[in-house]
Amino acid sequence: MNPIIAILKEHNISDETIHQLFQTLTENPLMAMNSISQLGIPAEKLQQLMGLVMQNPALIKEAVEELGLDFAKVEAAKAQLQK
């Protein structure tokens, strides 16, 4: 299991919420970060989660694929943020 998804599940985040979170990530990454901060994950685990993402961005792609979402949307959103 993807470590990002594992941390979310460890804190009793439902599969539906995880799927919605990654769907938001594919459409609006900034909104997804806001959503993650509102899940009630303790600060130290939230920091660990963000560290994973920063050190290994490929984990996002793996999680998106594991959830059956379209990674091309993530790439398009990322490109839009860089403009």
Sequence and secondary structure as in RCSB ss.txt:
>XXXX:A:sequence
MNPIIAILKEHNISDETIHQLFQTLTENPLMAMNSISQLGIPAEKLQQLMGLVMQNPALIKEAVEELGLDFAKVE
AAKAQLQK
>XXXX:A:secstr
  HHHHHHHHTT  HHHHHHHHHHHHH HHHHHHHHHTS   HHHHHHHHHHHHH THHHHHHHHHTT  HHHHH
HHHHHHT 
